[in-house]
Amino acid sequence: MTMRTTLGTAQQLHLSRAARTAGEAFAFDEPEILEPSRTRLPITVFLAGLAAVALTALYMIAG
């Protein structure tokens, strides 16, 4: 029975060491607040124009 306990303890030690090493490998500083992206404005303008064209086309077809 002592062999089983020792083996279990060694396995737990190995797993905790592996988890700590993996955690350190993936640890990096992440900024709390991300800066807003400035590239979204052209996409937003394009989508708004597309929506305006679609609404105009629906108005012409239904009217």
N, CA, C and O atoms as CSV, one atom per row, in Angstrom:
chain,resi,resn,atom,element,x,y,z
A,1,MET,N,N,0.810,-1.201,0.000
A,1,MET,CA,C,0.000,0.000,0.000
A,1,MET,C,C,0.852,1.263,0.000
A,1,MET,O,O,0.433,2.292,-0.529
A,2,THR,N,N,2.022,1.195,0.578
A,2,THR,CA,C,2.891,2.370,0.589
A,2,THR,C,C,3.309,2.751,-0.827
A,2,THR,O,O,3.429,3.932,-1.153
A,3,MET,N,N,3.532,1.736,-1.669
A,3,MET,CA,C,3.933,1.996,-3.045
A,3,MET,C,C,2.858,2.779,-3.786
A,3,MET,O,O,3.178,3.693,-4.546
A,4,ARG,N,N,1.601,2.442,-3.580
A,4,ARG,CA,C,0.498,3.123,-4.255
A,4,ARG,C,C,0.403,4.583,-3.806
A,4,ARG,O,O,0.198,5.477,-4.627
A,5,THR,N,N,0.551,4.819,-2.506
A,5,THR,CA,C,0.488,6.186,-1.991
A,5,THR,C,C,1.647,7.017,-2.543
A,5,THR,O,O,1.457,8.164,-2.947
A,6,THR,N,N,2.831,6.442,-2.558
A,6,THR,CA,C,3.997,7.159,-3.062
A,6,THR,C,C,3.840,7.444,-4.548
A,6,THR,O,O,4.186,8.529,-5.015
A,7,LEU,N,N,3.319,6.470,-5.292
A,7,LEU,CA,C,3.116,6.663,-6.714
A,7,LEU,C,C,2.076,7.753,-6.961
A,7,LEU,O,O,2.242,8.593,-7.845
A,8,GLY,N,N,1.015,7.731,-6.179
A,8,GLY,CA,C,-0.004,8.762,-6.315
A,8,GLY,C,C,0.541,10.140,-5.993
A,8,GLY,O,O,0.224,11.107,-6.687
A,9,THR,N,N,1.354,10.246,-4.956
A,9,THR,CA,C,1.943,11.525,-4.581
A,9,THR,C,C,2.910,12.004,-5.654
A,9,THR,O,O,2.940,13.192,-5.976
A,10,ALA,N,N,3.690,11.102,-6.201
A,10,ALA,CA,C,4.627,11.482,-7.260
A,10,ALA,C,C,3.869,11.957,-8.499
A,10,ALA,O,O,4.278,12.904,-9.171
A,11,GLN,N,N,2.768,11.285,-8.781
A,11,GLN,CA,C,1.971,11.684,-9.944
A,11,GLN,C,C,1.359,13.072,-9.724
A,11,GLN,O,O,1.349,13.894,-10.640
A,12,GLN,N,N,0.856,13.334,-8.530
A,12,GLN,CA,C,0.302,14.647,-8.219
A,12,GLN,C,C,1.377,15.724,-8.304
A,12,GLN,O,O,1.126,16.822,-8.801
A,13,LEU,N,N,2.577,15.405,-7.818
A,13,LEU,CA,C,3.683,16.357,-7.880
A,13,LEU,C,C,4.029,16.666,-9.339
A,13,LEU,O,O,4.246,17.821,-9.706
A,14,HIS,N,N,4.076,15.625,-10.157
A,14,HIS,CA,C,4.383,15.809,-11.573
A,14,HIS,C,C,3.304,16.649,-12.259
A,14,HIS,O,O,3.625,17.547,-13.039
A,15,LEU,N,N,2.026,16.368,-11.978
A,15,LEU,CA,C,0.939,17.104,-12.605
A,15,LEU,C,C,0.931,18.565,-12.176
A,15,LEU,O,O,0.702,19.453,-12.997
A,16,SER,N,N,1.177,18.814,-10.907
A,16,SER,CA,C,1.174,20.208,-10.454
A,16,SER,C,C,2.359,20.965,-11.039
A,16,SER,O,O,2.233,22.144,-11.372
A,17,ARG,N,N,3.512,20.306,-11.168
A,17,ARG,CA,C,4.676,20.952,-11.769
A,17,ARG,C,C,4.427,21.226,-13.250
A,17,ARG,O,O,4.794,22.286,-13.756
A,18,ALA,N,N,3.806,20.277,-13.945
A,18,ALA,CA,C,3.506,20.468,-15.367
A,18,ALA,C,C,2.499,21.606,-15.558
A,18,ALA,O,O,2.632,22.404,-16.485
A,19,ALA,N,N,1.502,21.677,-14.689
A,19,ALA,CA,C,0.503,22.747,-14.788
A,19,ALA,C,C,1.137,24.109,-14.525
A,19,ALA,O,O,0.808,25.088,-15.194
A,20,ARG,N,N,2.037,24.172,-13.561
A,20,ARG,CA,C,2.707,25.437,-13.264
A,20,ARG,C,C,3.585,25.871,-14.434
A,20,ARG,O,O,3.610,27.050,-14.788
A,21,THR,N,N,4.304,24.923,-15.034
A,21,THR,CA,C,5.148,25.232,-16.178
A,21,THR,C,C,4.300,25.699,-17.357
A,21,THR,O,O,4.661,26.658,-18.039
A,22,ALA,N,N,3.187,25.032,-17.598
A,22,ALA,CA,C,2.303,25.433,-18.700
A,22,ALA,C,C,1.719,26.813,-18.437
A,22,ALA,O,O,1.596,27.621,-19.358
A,23,GLY,N,N,1.364,27.088,-17.198
A,23,GLY,CA,C,0.828,28.400,-16.852
A,23,GLY,C,C,1.838,29.503,-17.076
A,23,GLY,O,O,1.485,30.593,-17.526
A,24,GLU,N,N,3.098,29.225,-16.763
A,24,GLU,CA,C,4.134,30.230,-16.975
A,24,GLU,C,C,4.401,30.438,-18.455
A,24,GLU,O,O,4.750,31.540,-18.877
A,25,ALA,N,N,4.238,29.385,-19.244
A,25,ALA,CA,C,4.493,29.501,-20.673
A,25,ALA,C,C,3.454,30.394,-21.341
A,25,ALA,O,O,3.758,31.090,-22.309
A,26,PHE,N,N,2.235,30.375,-20.826
A,26,PHE,CA,C,1.167,31.157,-21.440
A,26,PHE,C,C,0.899,32.467,-20.710
A,26,PHE,O,O,-0.044,33.179,-21.056
A,27,ALA,N,N,1.691,32.792,-19.729
A,27,ALA,CA,C,1.482,34.025,-18.972
A,27,ALA,C,C,2.067,35.203,-19.749
A,27,ALA,O,O,3.240,35.188,-20.122
A,28,PHE,N,N,1.255,36.206,-19.985
A,28,PHE,CA,C,1.728,37.420,-20.632
A,28,PHE,C,C,0.836,38.570,-20.190
A,28,PHE,O,O,-0.303,38.369,-19.771
A,29,ASP,N,N,1.368,39.761,-20.289
A,29,ASP,CA,C,0.626,40.942,-19.859
A,29,ASP,C,C,-0.392,41.318,-20.917
A,29,ASP,O,O,-0.065,41.431,-22.098
A,30,GLU,N,N,-1.617,41.507,-20.489
A,30,GLU,CA,C,-2.682,41.929,-21.382
A,30,GLU,C,C,-3.178,43.290,-20.918
A,30,GLU,O,O,-3.436,43.473,-19.728
A,31,PRO,N,N,-3.315,44.233,-21.816
A,31,PRO,CA,C,-3.804,45.544,-21.378
A,31,PRO,C,C,-5.258,45.450,-20.905
A,31,PRO,O,O,-6.059,44.692,-21.452
A,32,GLU,N,N,-5.569,46.222,-19.896
A,32,GLU,CA,C,-6.927,46.213,-19.354
A,32,GLU,C,C,-7.928,46.799,-20.333
A,32,GLU,O,O,-9.014,46.251,-20.519
A,33,ILE,N,N,-7.569,47.904,-20.955
A,33,ILE,CA,C,-8.472,48.593,-21.872
A,33,ILE,C,C,-7.829,48.607,-23.257
A,33,ILE,O,O,-6.703,49.076,-23.418
A,34,LEU,N,N,-8.532,48.103,-24.232
A,34,LEU,CA,C,-8.028,48.105,-25.596
A,34,LEU,C,C,-8.372,49.426,-26.270
A,34,LEU,O,O,-9.452,49.981,-26.063
A,35,GLU,N,N,-7.460,49.912,-27.063
A,35,GLU,CA,C,-7.719,51.143,-27.800
A,35,GLU,C,C,-8.736,50.862,-28.898
A,35,GLU,O,O,-8.680,49.809,-29.534
A,36,PRO,N,N,-9.663,51.785,-29.130
A,36,PRO,CA,C,-10.638,51.561,-30.199
A,36,PRO,C,C,-9.957,51.516,-31.559
A,36,PRO,O,O,-9.011,52.258,-31.823
A,37,SER,N,N,-10.441,50.658,-32.390
A,37,SER,CA,C,-9.859,50.505,-33.716
A,37,SER,C,C,-10.329,51.644,-34.614
A,37,SER,O,O,-11.514,51.978,-34.630
A,38,ARG,N,N,-9.415,52.229,-35.349
A,38,ARG,CA,C,-9.757,53.342,-36.232
A,38,ARG,C,C,-10.144,52.858,-37.622
A,38,ARG,O,O,-10.545,53.665,-38.460
A,39,THR,N,N,-10.034,51.568,-37.886
A,39,THR,CA,C,-10.330,51.050,-39.220
A,39,THR,C,C,-11.803,50.705,-39.392
A,39,THR,O,O,-12.205,50.303,-40.484
A,40,ARG,N,N,-12.602,50.845,-38.375
A,40,ARG,CA,C,-14.009,50.475,-38.476
A,40,ARG,C,C,-14.869,51.551,-39.125
A,40,ARG,O,O,-15.955,51.245,-39.618
A,41,LEU,N,N,-14.425,52.773,-39.138
A,41,LEU,CA,C,-15.231,53.855,-39.693
A,41,LEU,C,C,-15.555,53.641,-41.175
A,41,LEU,O,O,-16.719,53.794,-41.547
A,42,PRO,N,N,-14.604,53.299,-42.035
A,42,PRO,CA,C,-14.960,53.078,-43.444
A,42,PRO,C,C,-15.949,51.918,-43.619
A,42,PRO,O,O,-16.830,51.982,-44.477
A,43,ILE,N,N,-15.813,50.895,-42.837
A,43,ILE,CA,C,-16.734,49.759,-42.936
A,43,ILE,C,C,-18.134,50.180,-42.521
A,43,ILE,O,O,-19.117,49.794,-43.153
A,44,THR,N,N,-18.224,50.974,-41.456
A,44,THR,CA,C,-19.521,51.443,-40.977
A,44,THR,C,C,-20.193,52.343,-42.010
A,44,THR,O,O,-21.396,52.236,-42.246
A,45,VAL,N,N,-19.417,53.223,-42.620
A,45,VAL,CA,C,-19.962,54.111,-43.646
A,45,VAL,C,C,-20.438,53.292,-44.845
A,45,VAL,O,O,-21.501,53.565,-45.403
A,46,PHE,N,N,-19.659,52.297,-45.238
A,46,PHE,CA,C,-20.046,51.440,-46.353
A,46,PHE,C,C,-21.337,50.686,-46.052
A,46,PHE,O,O,-22.228,50.619,-46.900
A,47,LEU,N,N,-21.443,50.122,-44.857
A,47,LEU,CA,C,-22.652,49.379,-44.501
A,47,LEU,C,C,-23.875,50.293,-44.402
A,47,LEU,O,O,-24.980,49.889,-44.765
A,48,ALA,N,N,-23.687,51.514,-43.919
A,48,ALA,CA,C,-24.800,52.460,-43.848
A,48,ALA,C,C,-25.258,52.844,-45.254
A,48,ALA,O,O,-26.459,52.953,-45.502
A,49,GLY,N,N,-24.331,53.046,-46.162
A,49,GLY,CA,C,-24.691,53.345,-47.546
A,49,GLY,C,C,-25.397,52.175,-48.211
A,49,GLY,O,O,-26.369,52.365,-48.942
A,50,LEU,N,N,-24.918,50.984,-47.962
A,50,LEU,CA,C,-25.554,49.791,-48.504
A,50,LEU,C,C,-26.976,49.635,-47.978
A,50,LEU,O,O,-27.884,49.270,-48.725
A,51,ALA,N,N,-27.168,49.913,-46.691
A,51,ALA,CA,C,-28.508,49.836,-46.110
A,51,ALA,C,C,-29.420,50.896,-46.722
A,51,ALA,O,O,-30.598,50.631,-46.962
A,52,ALA,N,N,-28.894,52.083,-46.976
A,52,ALA,CA,C,-29.698,53.150,-47.587
A,52,ALA,C,C,-30.130,52.759,-48.998
A,52,ALA,O,O,-31.275,52.988,-49.389
A,53,VAL,N,N,-29.213,52.172,-49.755
A,53,VAL,CA,C,-29.549,51.727,-51.109
A,53,VAL,C,C,-30.600,50.628,-51.059
A,53,VAL,O,O,-31.540,50.630,-51.855
A,54,ALA,N,N,-30.448,49.694,-50.133
A,54,ALA,CA,C,-31.409,48.595,-50.011
A,54,ALA,C,C,-32.788,49.122,-49.625
A,54,ALA,O,O,-33.797,48.679,-50.173
A,55,LEU,N,N,-32.837,50.056,-48.697
A,55,LEU,CA,C,-34.132,50.620,-48.289
A,55,LEU,C,C,-34.781,51.408,-49.427
A,55,LEU,O,O,-35.998,51.352,-49.609
A,56,THR,N,N,-33.980,52.132,-50.180
A,56,THR,CA,C,-34.505,52.866,-51.334
A,56,THR,C,C,-35.065,51.902,-52.380
A,56,THR,O,O,-36.129,52.143,-52.950
A,57,ALA,N,N,-34.343,50.814,-52.626
A,57,ALA,CA,C,-34.814,49.821,-53.588
A,57,ALA,C,C,-36.106,49.167,-53.117
A,57,ALA,O,O,-37.007,48.938,-53.924
A,58,LEU,N,N,-36.212,48.865,-51.842
A,58,LEU,CA,C,-37.453,48.288,-51.311
A,58,LEU,C,C,-38.611,49.275,-51.421
A,58,LEU,O,O,-39.737,48.882,-51.728
A,59,TYR,N,N,-38.339,50.546,-51.174
A,59,TYR,CA,C,-39.369,51.563,-51.280
A,59,TYR,C,C,-39.870,51.685,-52.721
A,59,TYR,O,O,-41.068,51.829,-52.963
A,60,MET,N,N,-38.931,51.625,-53.673
A,60,MET,CA,C,-39.305,51.739,-55.098
A,60,MET,C,C,-40.113,50.528,-55.557
A,60,MET,O,O,-41.075,50.663,-56.314
A,61,ILE,N,N,-39.717,49.348,-55.094
A,61,ILE,CA,C,-40.414,48.113,-55.506
A,61,ILE,C,C,-41.811,48.064,-54.874
A,61,ILE,O,O,-42.787,47.741,-55.553
A,62,ALA,N,N,-41.909,48.380,-53.591
A,62,ALA,CA,C,-43.191,48.282,-52.877
A,62,ALA,C,C,-44.108,49.454,-53.212
A,62,ALA,O,O,-45.328,49.313,-53.120
A,63,GLY,N,N,-43.571,50.583,-53.589
A,63,GLY,CA,C,-44.371,51.783,-53.799
A,63,GLY,C,C,-44.929,51.836,-55.156
A,63,GLY,O,O,-45.631,52.788,-55.499
